[in-house]
Amino acid sequence: MSILVIGVNHRSGPLSVLERVTLLNDEVPKAVNGLAGRDNVREVVVLSTCNRTEIYAVAEKFHGAYADIRDFLCDLGNISPDELHPHLYSQHDEAAVRHLFEVAAGLDSAVVGEAEILGQLRQAWEVAQREGGARSSLNLLFRHAIGVGKRARTETGIARGTASVSHAAVEMAVEHHGSIEGRRVTVVGAGAMGEGIAVALHGAGVGDVRVVNRSIERGRSLADRINGVALGFDHLLEAIEDADVVLTSTGAGTPIVTRELMVRAPRHGRPLLFVDIAVPRDVAPDVAELPDVTVLDLEDLTAWADRGRAQRLGEVDQVLRIVGEEVDRFAIESAALQAAPLVSALRDRAETHRNAELERYARRLAQLDESQRELVDSITRGIVAKLLHEPSVRLRNQAGTPQGERNAAAVADLFDLG
């Protein structure tokens, strides 16, 4: 049995490929069900964010599971294996565990140390649990990964400074304009990313913010927090016409700002900046061809973040040390989990024999009063527990080692537990 991860992220493939294999939130449960139904996949968690789409799986055969997951991604993106393969990465067993822990710690993000990934990991795991995709092995793995992410941010300064994609989007806008105080800003999308953008804008001193969202109630809830104005999507054109900066982060799945829409938004030569951090993109690529319009997207954000990466590189070695320690700890816990069925079977076998012996002497035991029969039951139960205690502890502690494998094989053979 192997743990494996297969995916595409902001470093392995261009945005044009990444957005084709990105799943919207409401598509993830169906993806988990579809993958869990494949012959070679025993457990599965699907993680899809603006930076990555990754499938974590437990499989009996690596190559069979790899083919199943690759085919799923090809079908998802309507892309051929030959076209996808150069951008696809895969890891298994310890390397897959290490990769997930580095993702949780923020080392694999466009903005090093960003905190949003922890919530995204937890959400992906919870969906997989609800859909029956995550069971004992992946539950242990993702529980451990969340702990690694928290430890990295508590014990190091990896999250110091700009440590979220949404805050980075605002800082890109500030860098582009020099300052955005006094500018008219529109935020499109009131989800987690939109909320982060709005809070960052408020912190940057922007007082004139419009929040455009499909659900006007949710948009109003966010706008009220920053003294902004909420608008429905039917006012999107109006909100763009009046803005100097538009930051978008919806889960629409297709562009909501098109060239055709922009033609209907006369700006009379007034510059407009779009910062689009949605995947798939909210702003159609050809919008950038319009005069006086600048469009920055996730690829621009990655390049921007790379320039500031040196500020936190001093913390990376510390985080890598934590990841290494936690990979070793996970290996021990995982091995103990694998030993648990053997220990349970051994104890069940012993209990079966104990009960059989008590049944054999049932007539003679019936001559005893209830307290005496309970004493006999307690004594025999205690003898079995003491006899099995040391073997059980050794099987758990040595699991995953050559000695542990030899002992496990011997116990299974001697007690016919196969």
Secondary structure by P-SEA (a helix, b strand, c coil): ccccccccccccccaaaaaaacccccaaaaaaaaaaaccccccbbbbbcccbbbbbbccccaaaaaaaaaaaaaaaaccccccccccbbbbcaaaaaaaaaaaaacccccccccaaaaaaaaaaaaaaaaaccccaaaaaaaaaaaaaaaaaaaacccccccccaaaaaaaaaaaaacccccbbbbbccccaaaaaaaaaaaaacccbbbbbcccaaaaaaaaaaacbbbbcccaaaaaaaaccbbbbbcccccccccaaaaaacccccbbbbbbcccccccccccccccccbbbbcaaaaaaaaaaaccccccaaaaaaaaaaaaaaaaaaaaaaaaaaaaaaaaaaaaaaaaaaaaaaaaaaaaaccaaaaaaaaaaaaaaaaaaaaaaaaaaaaacccaaaaaaaaaaaaaaccc
